Amino acid sequence: MSDISKLSFIKTSARIPISELKLKKRKDGGFREHPSMFFKRRCLSNFTYNSMQELAALLNIKVEVLELFMEANLTVDLVFAEQLSRATKVGTATWLELQRQYDEYIKHL
């Protein structure tokens, strides 16, 4: 399928300059979950484990730290984001951004 003309069904959106973009509020009021929820939804199923200790060993993270994270009682800092990144193949910047968004949401409650 090297003939690009066969992809004519794909519609491209018009280019809009950033200065003309409008901020729209999220319908959910900007609700943000703790990064552990992202981990549970997107990453946890990639591991086979029978206990929290096994999972911690697979992730190369201390059991106590993992438990705090899973209970949403741990802030993702640079060091922990790098550990999560190595274990899950989700970028460090993603983990830090999820934490930043969560922190902003909590600040405005």
LINTACOR-V739689 format. One record per helix or strand of 3 or more residues. SS is the DSSP state (a for helix, b for strand). FROM is the first residue (numbers start at 1). TO is the last residue. If there is no record, write none. Layout:
SS,FROM,TO
SS,FROM,TO
//
This chain:
a,4,7
a,18,20
a,35,42
a,44,46
a,52,59
a,63,70
a,78,88
a,92,107
//
